[in-house]
Amino acid sequence: MPDRHTGEVPQQRLRSPVSPIFLLLVAVTVCGGALATGQSDLVITIGVVLLVLGGWAVSLCLHEFAHAAVAYRGGDTSVANKGYLTLDIRRYLNPMLSFGLPLFFLLAGGIPLPGGAVWINNWALRSRLIRSMVSLAGPLINLVLGIILAVAVQAVSMPVGLLVGLSYLALVQVLAFLLNILPIPGLDGFGVLEPYLPDDVRATADKIRPWAPLVFFVVLIGVPGVSSVLFEVGSVLFSWVGGSTRAASVGYSQFLFWRR
C-alpha cells in the first residue's frame, strides 16, 4: 500500500524460497568434502572432484543471485518474477550452455569459464552507479568466496584431502573473479564500466557483445601460454588473499587425476 506521508509504494522485501536443486548442489559439495577426508587415494580423489564441481556449481548460482539481488534492490523487481532469487540453476538461461559447459571446461582443463546469466531491466535501475554495482556483484561473490575458503584452510586444522580440495576450489574462485572482471563486452568487467562510456562506444560494444567472450575463450584455451598467464596472475592474487598455492597445486593435480 502507498505510504500515507509520501504517497510512494514501498518496495517488497526480498523473499524467495531457496530452490531444492541448489540445496542438492550444496549437499553434493558437502558430500565431496566428507569423502575428501577419507583414507584411500580413490575415495579422496572422488571427494575432491565432487567438492570442486559441486562448489563451483554452487558459486555459479551465488554469482547470478548476487547480480539479481543488487538489481532488485536497485529498482528492477522483475528479477523476482523470473525466479532469479531462488538460486535455481535452471533459471539462469540454458542450463547446458550456462552451466554444463563451464563445468566441462573446469573438469577438462581447470579453467573456470563464466557461466549463467540473468536478464536485468537496466531502465528500471535508479542510477548508473547501481548498474555498475549489479555487474560488479557477481565477480565480488567469487572473490569473497575465494578469500573465505583460503582463510578457512589456513585457520582450521583439517585432513590433507579436504585441505587441498578447498584450496583448489578457492583458487578457482579467484580465477573466476579475474576472468569475469575483464573489460570485454559480454563480461561483467565491461558491464561495470559501460554506464559511464560514451554512446558510440556502447553502440560498438553492443555489436560485438554476442561473440567477443567466445573469441576470448577460444584464445584462452587454444593459444599456448595464454591460460598459463591467467593461472600465474591468479596465483599471485590468491597468495595475496592468504591462499596456499602449493596446496592448491596439489588439489589441482588431485582434481585432474587422469593427468597424473
C-alpha positions in Angstrom: 0.0 0.0 0.0 1.2 3.6 -0.6 2.8 5.4 2.2 0.4 7.9 3.8 3.1 10.6 4.1 5.0 10.2 0.8 2.4 8.6 -1.5 5.1 6.1 -2.6 4.6 2.3 -2.8 7.2 0.7 -0.7 9.4 -2.0 -2.2 8.5 -5.5 -1.2 11.0 -7.4 0.9 13.3 -9.7 -0.9 11.7 -13.1 -0.1 12.1 -16.1 -2.3 12.2 -19.8 -1.5 15.6 -21.4 -1.9 15.5 -24.0 -4.8 15.8 -27.7 -3.8 18.2 -28.1 -6.7 20.5 -25.5 -5.1 20.3 -27.4 -1.8 21.1 -30.6 -3.7 24.2 -28.9 -5.1 25.2 -27.9 -1.6 24.7 -31.4 -0.4 26.9 -32.8 -3.2 29.6 -30.3 -2.2 29.4 -31.3 1.5 29.4 -35.0 0.5 32.5 -34.4 -1.6 34.2 -32.6 1.4 33.3 -35.6 3.6 34.8 -38.1 1.1 37.9 -36.0 0.8 38.7 -36.7 4.5 38.9 -40.4 3.7 41.9 -42.7 4.0 42.2 -44.3 0.5 43.5 -42.3 -2.5 40.5 -43.3 -4.6 38.0 -42.0 -2.0 39.9 -38.8 -1.6 40.1 -38.2 -5.3 36.3 -38.8 -5.7 35.8 -36.4 -2.8 37.9 -33.7 -4.3 36.2 -34.0 -7.7 32.7 -33.7 -6.1 33.8 -31.0 -3.8 35.2 -28.8 -6.6 32.5 -29.5 -9.1 29.7 -29.1 -6.6 31.3 -26.0 -5.0 31.8 -24.4 -8.5 28.1 -25.0 -9.4 27.1 -23.5 -6.1 29.2 -20.5 -6.7 27.8 -20.0 -10.2 24.3 -19.8 -8.6 25.5 -17.4 -6.0 27.2 -15.3 -8.6 24.0 -14.9 -10.6 21.9 -14.4 -7.4 24.2 -11.5 -6.5 23.5 -9.8 -9.8 19.8 -10.3 -9.3 19.7 -9.3 -5.7 21.5 -6.0 -6.3 19.2 -5.3 -9.3 16.2 -6.0 -7.1 17.4 -3.5 -4.5 18.2 -1.1 -7.3 14.7 -1.0 -8.8 14.3 -4.0 -11.1 11.8 -6.0 -9.2 11.1 -8.2 -12.3 14.0 -10.4 -11.3 11.9 -11.9 -8.5 9.2 -12.9 -11.0 11.8 -14.6 -13.2 12.9 -16.8 -10.3 16.4 -15.4 -10.2 16.3 -15.0 -6.4 15.6 -18.7 -5.8 19.1 -19.8 -6.6 17.6 -22.3 -9.1 20.2 -23.3 -11.6 17.5 -23.8 -14.2 16.5 -20.1 -14.1 19.9 -18.8 -15.4 19.3 -19.2 -19.1 20.1 -22.6 -20.7 21.5 -24.9 -18.1 23.7 -26.8 -20.5 25.3 -23.7 -22.1 25.3 -21.6 -18.9 26.5 -24.3 -16.5 27.2 -27.5 -18.4 30.0 -26.1 -20.5 31.7 -24.2 -17.6 31.6 -27.4 -15.6 33.0 -29.3 -18.5 35.9 -26.9 -19.1 36.7 -26.8 -15.4 36.8 -30.6 -15.4 38.7 -30.8 -18.7 41.4 -28.1 -18.0 40.8 -26.4 -14.7 39.7 -23.2 -16.3 36.5 -21.7 -14.6 34.8 -20.1 -17.6 32.0 -17.7 -16.7 28.6 -19.3 -16.8 25.0 -18.4 -16.3 23.3 -15.1 -17.0 20.4 -13.0 -15.7 18.3 -10.6 -17.8 18.3 -7.3 -16.0 16.0 -4.4 -16.9 18.6 -1.6 -16.9 15.9 1.0 -17.5 14.3 0.1 -14.1 17.6 0.7 -12.2 17.8 4.0 -10.4 21.3 5.2 -11.4 24.4 4.5 -13.3 26.2 3.5 -10.1 23.6 0.8 -9.4 24.0 -0.5 -13.0 27.8 -0.8 -12.3 27.2 -2.4 -8.9 24.9 -5.0 -10.5 27.7 -6.1 -12.8 30.3 -6.0 -10.1 28.2 -8.0 -7.6 28.8 -11.4 -9.3 32.6 -11.3 -9.5 32.8 -9.9 -6.0 31.0 -13.0 -4.7 33.6 -15.2 -6.4 36.4 -13.2 -4.8 34.8 -13.2 -1.3 34.2 -17.0 -1.6 37.9 -17.4 -2.6 39.1 -15.3 0.4 36.8 -17.2 2.9 37.9 -20.6 1.7 41.6 -19.6 1.6 41.4 -18.2 5.2 39.5 -21.2 6.4 42.1 -23.6 5.1 44.8 -21.6 6.9 42.9 -21.2 10.1 41.3 -24.6 10.6 43.1 -27.9 11.0 41.8 -30.5 8.6 42.7 -33.7 6.7 45.0 -33.2 3.8 42.5 -34.3 1.2 40.0 -31.7 2.3 42.7 -29.1 2.6 43.9 -29.4 -0.9 40.4 -29.7 -2.3 39.3 -26.5 -0.6 42.5 -24.7 -1.6 42.0 -25.5 -5.3 38.3 -24.5 -5.0 39.4 -21.2 -3.5 41.9 -20.7 -6.4 39.1 -21.5 -8.9 37.0 -18.7 -7.3 39.9 -16.2 -7.6 40.4 -17.2 -11.2 36.7 -16.8 -11.9 36.9 -13.3 -10.4 39.8 -12.4 -12.8 38.0 -13.8 -15.8 34.7 -12.1 -15.1 36.2 -8.7 -14.3 38.0 -8.3 -17.6 36.6 -5.3 -19.6 35.4 -7.3 -22.5 31.9 -6.7 -23.9 29.7 -9.6 -22.6 31.7 -10.0 -19.4 30.9 -8.3 -16.0 34.0 -6.2 -16.1 32.7 -4.3 -19.1 29.3 -4.0 -17.5 30.9 -2.1 -14.6 32.3 0.5 -17.0 29.5 0.6 -19.6 27.2 3.0 -17.8 29.9 5.7 -17.9 31.1 5.2 -21.5 30.1 7.4 -24.5 27.1 6.3 -26.5 29.2 5.5 -29.6 31.4 3.2 -27.6 28.4 1.4 -26.1 26.8 1.0 -29.6 30.0 -0.6 -30.8 30.1 -2.9 -27.8 26.5 -4.0 -28.4 27.6 -5.2 -31.9 30.4 -7.3 -30.7 28.9 -8.4 -27.3 27.5 -11.8 -28.6 30.8 -13.1 -29.9 33.5 -11.2 -28.0 33.6 -13.5 -25.0 33.6 -16.6 -27.3 36.6 -15.2 -29.2 38.4 -14.5 -25.9 37.7 -18.1 -24.6 39.0 -19.6 -27.8 42.2 -17.6 -27.4 42.4 -18.5 -23.8 42.0 -22.2 -24.4 43.6 -22.6 -27.9 46.6 -20.3 -27.8 49.6 -21.8 -25.9 50.7 -19.8 -23.0 47.6 -17.6 -22.5 46.0 -19.8 -19.9 49.3 -20.0 -18.1 49.3 -16.2 -17.8 45.9 -16.4 -16.2 47.0 -19.0 -13.7 50.1 -17.0 -12.9 48.2 -13.8 -12.2 45.5 -15.8 -10.3 48.2 -17.5 -8.2 49.7 -14.1 -7.2 46.3 -12.7 -6.2 45.5 -16.0 -4.5 48.7 -15.6 -2.4 47.8 -12.0 -1.6 44.4 -13.1 -0.1 46.1 -15.7 2.1 45.8 -18.8 -0.1 48.4 -21.6 -0.3 49.4 -22.0 -3.9 51.2 -25.2 -3.0 48.1 -26.8 -1.5 46.0 -25.5 -4.5 48.5 -27.1 -6.9 48.1 -30.5 -5.2 44.3 -30.0 -5.3 44.6 -29.2 -9.0 46.5 -32.4 -9.6 44.0 -34.4 -7.5 41.0 -32.9 -9.3 42.5 -33.6 -12.8 43.5 -37.1 -11.7 43.8 -38.5 -15.2 46.7 -36.2 -16.0 48.9 -37.7 -13.3 
